[in-house]
Amino acid sequence: MQAQSEVHTVNPKLERIANILRLVSWVSLWLQLGLGAASVLMLIFAISGRSFNQAVTPTPGAPGVVPGVVPGVNYNQETIPGVNISIFWGVCGIIALLFTSYLAFRITRFAKRLRHPDSSLHPKKADVMKVLRIAVIAGFVGMLLTILGGGSGLGVLLSKSIAQPQGVAIYDPTRIIRSLDIFVAMASMTGITAHYVGTAAALGLFNWLHPEL
């Protein structure tokens, strides 16, 4: 116990660095997980809603077709493929977010080891900086993927709003701005926010730790 007290007294700088690493990394991790979970739920709602709409849409010419709908139009077919593209990039962004969350968790383990009284168990500066550098790069890649998804989703909303004349709900239901289109766009925006939080935390720690360790 006396040896441990001496180590902690001699190395208050390491204690401070470990506390900041732990605090920032845990906050970043939980924010990323929370925003990522919200993005996943939105994507699930969008995918399940799209599948449900395709399942319940009647076949043209079959009994039960709504009067006034133009016959001969396949309403199961997406007229704008941007939704599928947006969902794809959104899923890629979620995968990248899981990786950056894992890196944030690794930083918390480094902080725990840094507080250990045995200096031989302390992580090397090169290892900590390497993980932070990878986290920054992965965060930028994840933001790029989710930006592509968000751009595709917003493009769908824009094209549908422009091509939506008076009475479009009667003549061409496929041009209606549906809630699933908005869910996809919101999922991408939430994913971008999650990646921004992780990237900002990793970049801030990287710049702060470089002269400290």
N, C-alpha and C positions, 0 to 999 in steps of 0.2 A: 504493500500500500504506500509506503514511503517513497519507493522508487517511482511509482506511478505519479505521485504528487509532484515529485521533482521534475518529471518529464513534462507534465502539464504546466508547471511553473516556468520552465525554461522555454517552452514552445507555445506561448499564447497566440502567436501568429498562425500556426497550423490549426489551432482550435477555432480561431475566427474564420479562417478560410473554409474549414470543414462545415461550420455552421451555415455560412452563406451558400456553399455548394448544396447542402442538404435542403435548405429552405427554398432556394430558387428552383432546384430540380423537382422537388415534390409539388410545388405550386404549378410549375410548367406541366408536369406529368398529369395531374388531376384535371387541369384545364383542358389539356389535349384529349384526355379520355372522355370528359364530359361533352365537349363539342363534337368529338368523333362519334359518340353514341347518338347524339342528336342528328348528325348527318346520316348515320346508318339507318335510323328510324325513318327519316324522310325518304331515303332511297327505297326502303322496304315498302313504304306506303305508295310511292310512285310506281314501283314494279308491280305490286299486288293490285293496285288500282287499274293499271294498264291491262293486266291480264284479265281482271274482272270485266272491264269494259268490252274487251274482245270476246269474252265468253258469252255475255248477255246480248251483244248486238245481233239483231235478227238478220238472217240472210235475205237479200233482195228477192222479192217475189214470193217469199214464204208467208204462210198465214201469220197474222199478228203484226205485219209491217205497219208502221205509223202512217196514216194518211197524209199526203202532201209531200212525202219524201220522194225524191226523184228515183225511179226504178233503174236498175242496171248499174248502180254504183256500189262498189265493194267497200263498205264502211269498216271492215276489219283491217283494211290495208292502211298503214300510216302514209299520209301524203307528204309528211316532212320527216326525214330520217334523223333529224337532229336530236330527238329525244333519246334514241338508242345510243348515239355517240356520246351524249352528255352523261348518260348512266354509266357507260363504259369508263370514261375518264374519271367520273366520280368514284367508282369502285377502285380504280388504280390509285387515286388520291387517298382513299381509306387505307389501302395496303401500305402506302408510304407513311401514313400517319401512325400505323401500328409499329413500324420500324423506328420512327423518331421517338415514340413513347418508350420503346425498349431502351433506346440510348439514354433517355432521361432517367430511366430507372437505374441504368448502369452508373450514372453519375452519382446517384444517391448511395450506391454501394461504395464508390470511391470515397465519398465523404465519410462514411462509416469507418472505412479502413484508415482514413487519415487521422481519425480521433483515437485510434488504438495506441495504447502506451508503448507497444513494441514498434520501434521505428523501422524494423526490417519488413513489417507488413504494410507499411505506407505505400500507396501507389506511386509509380514514377510520374514525373511531370510530363514526359513524352506520351505516356499512355492516356493521361487525362486530356491533354491537348488534342491527341489524335481522335478520341471519341467525340470531343466537342466539335472538331473540324468536320468529322463525318456527319454529325447532327446538323450542322449548318448547311452542308451540301444537300443532305437528304431533305431538309426543310424547304430549300429553294426548289428542288425537284418536285416535291409534293405540291408546293404552291403552283408551280407551272402546270402540273397535271389537273389540279382542281380549277385553275383559271381556264384551261381549255374546256373542261366540263361546264363551267359556269357560262363561258362565252357561247357554247353550243346551245345551252338551255335558254339563255337570253335571246339568241338568234331565233329560236323557235317561237318564243313569245312575241318578238318583234314582227316576224313574218306573218304570224297568225293575226295580230292586231291590224296590220296593214291590209291584209287580204280579207278583212271581215266587214263586208257591206251590211246594209240594213236587211234584216231577215235572214242572216246566214244560218241561224239555228234551225231554220226550216229546210233550206235548200241544200246545205252541206254541213252536217254536224261535225265532220272531221276537222273543220277550221275553227271550231270553238276553242277558246283558251280554257283548258281544263285545269282542275286543281292539281293533277299529277304533274303537269308542266311546271307549275309554280313550285311544287315540292322538289323537283329535280334541280331547279335553279337555286332554291334556298339551301338544299343540301350542299351544293358546290360552294356557295358563299360561306356556309358554316365551316366547311372543310378548309377553305382559304384562311379563315380566322384561326382555326386550330393550328395550321401549319405556321402561321405568322407568330403565334404565341411561342411555339417550340423553337422557331428559328431565332426570334428576338432573345429568348432566354439563353440559348446556346451561344449566340454571337456575343451577347453581353458578358457571359462568363468567360468566353475565350479571350476577349479583349482585357478583361479585368485580371484574369489569372496569369496572363503572359508575363507581366513584370512582378507578380507576387510570388509565384512558386520558384 
